Structure formats: structure tokens, C-alpha cells
């Protein structure tokens, strides 16, 4: 799959702040991530008492997780119910501010189609089974 097939239009909202950006949708990511810079810009950075590191696919790669960010999300012009909790990475790639990982891919039922990414059901509905 080409990178351009894994890019989605996303809107983040927290209080009066709203940001539109492109996000990488990564089926190999075990968590969803936001850059520290963007989480602070949103005004929704929640620091962790004990930061930790996540291994990345790069041989020597590690991401430093220093907090969380709780925001409302619109994914590909579809509102996600409630709020979404992203892990805040201090050292996310400079050209990347948001990564949607496996938990949200599964929860939002994101499907990859020839026309691009989209939720399987619109509106997005959550189930407790």
C-alpha cells in the first residue's frame, strides 16, 4: 500500500480551538499518537507523572510518551462520538503530527477502499458486547 492511501483528513477540536490536518492511518501502530507540539497548541496536553518509551519499527527507534491529549475528532468528514484519547509523543517525526493506530481503526471500523479511507458505518456507532 502506498502512503497516500493511508492518509486521512482529520479535524480536532478542544474547547474553542479547532485544527484541520492530514493524519497517517497506521494498521501496524498499537496506539494512536499526537505530537507534543500539536497537543499543546490544542490546549489539551495532560502530562504523565511517569513518561515511558514505545518501540518503533526502526531498529533503534523509540518514541518518548510524555502525556495524553483528549479531543473531539472528525474523521474524513464523519464525527466520531465522544472524545478520543491520544498518547502524546515528544519525538514524533517532524512531518507528522497525528497517527491513527489500531485501537481507533478497529473502534471506528475504518476500511481501506480504492476511493480512500472511510468508516464502514456512517454515523459511527460503538457497541458493547
C-alpha positions in Angstrom: 0.0 0.0 0.0 1.2 3.5 -0.8 1.5 6.1 1.9 -1.0 8.4 0.1 -3.6 5.6 0.5 -3.1 5.7 4.3 -3.7 9.5 4.7 -6.9 10.9 6.1 -8.5 14.3 6.6 -9.0 14.9 10.3 -10.4 17.7 12.4 -9.5 18.0 16.1 -11.5 20.2 18.5 -10.9 21.1 22.1 -12.9 23.9 23.6 -12.7 26.9 21.2 -9.7 25.5 19.4 -10.1 23.7 16.1 -7.3 22.3 13.8 -7.6 20.6 10.4 -4.8 18.3 9.3 -3.8 15.2 7.5 -3.2 12.1 9.6 -1.4 8.8 8.9 -3.7 5.8 9.5 -1.2 3.1 10.5 -2.5 -0.5 10.8 0.7 -1.5 12.5 0.6 1.1 15.2 -0.6 -0.3 18.6 -1.7 3.1 19.8 -2.8 6.5 18.4 -0.3 9.3 18.7 -0.3 13.1 18.6 2.8 15.3 18.6 3.6 17.3 21.8 3.6 20.5 19.7 0.0 19.9 18.4 -1.4 18.8 21.8 -0.1 21.9 23.4 -1.4 24.0 20.5 -4.8 22.4 21.1 -4.5 23.3 24.9 -5.3 19.7 25.8 -2.0 18.3 26.9 -2.3 16.2 30.0 1.2 15.4 31.4 2.1 11.9 32.6 3.6 11.5 36.1 5.9 8.8 34.7 6.8 9.2 30.9 7.7 6.0 29.1 9.1 4.8 25.8 7.4 2.9 22.9 9.5 0.9 20.5 9.0 1.7 16.8 9.6 -0.4 13.7 13.0 1.3 13.2 15.8 -0.8 14.7 16.9 1.9 17.1 13.6 3.8 17.2 11.8 4.8 20.4 9.1 7.3 21.0 9.0 9.2 24.3 5.4 9.3 25.6 5.0 12.2 28.0 1.3 12.7 28.2 -2.1 12.3 26.7 -4.4 14.6 24.7 -8.2 14.3 24.8 -10.1 15.9 21.9 -13.2 15.6 19.7 -12.5 14.2 16.2 -14.0 14.4 12.8 -12.5 11.7 10.5 -13.0 12.0 6.8 -15.9 14.4 7.4 -17.6 12.0 9.8 -17.9 12.9 13.5 -16.5 10.4 16.0 -18.8 10.1 19.0 -17.4 11.4 22.3 -13.7 12.2 22.6 -10.6 10.4 21.6 -7.5 10.0 23.9 -4.2 10.2 22.0 -0.8 9.4 23.5 1.5 12.4 23.2 4.9 11.7 21.7 7.7 14.2 22.2 9.7 13.0 19.3 7.2 12.1 16.6 8.6 12.7 13.1 8.7 16.4 12.3 6.5 16.0 9.2 3.9 14.1 11.2 1.5 15.4 13.9 -1.1 12.7 14.2 -1.1 8.9 13.8 -4.4 6.9 14.0 -3.5 3.4 15.2 -5.1 0.1 15.5 -7.4 0.8 18.5 -9.2 3.6 16.6 -9.1 1.8 13.3 -10.9 -1.1 14.9 -13.3 1.1 17.1 -14.3 3.4 14.2 -14.3 0.5 11.7 -12.1 2.2 9.2 -11.9 0.5 5.9 -9.4 1.0 3.1 -11.2 1.3 -0.3 -9.9 2.3 -3.8 -11.6 5.7 -3.2 -9.7 6.1 0.1 -10.2 5.6 3.8 -13.7 5.8 5.4 -15.7 4.4 8.3 -17.6 1.3 7.5 -20.8 2.8 9.0 -21.9 6.4 9.0 -22.7 7.6 11.5 -20.0 5.8 13.5 -21.7 3.6 16.2 -20.0 1.9 19.1 -21.1 -1.4 20.5 -20.6 -3.0 23.9 -20.9 -6.8 23.6 
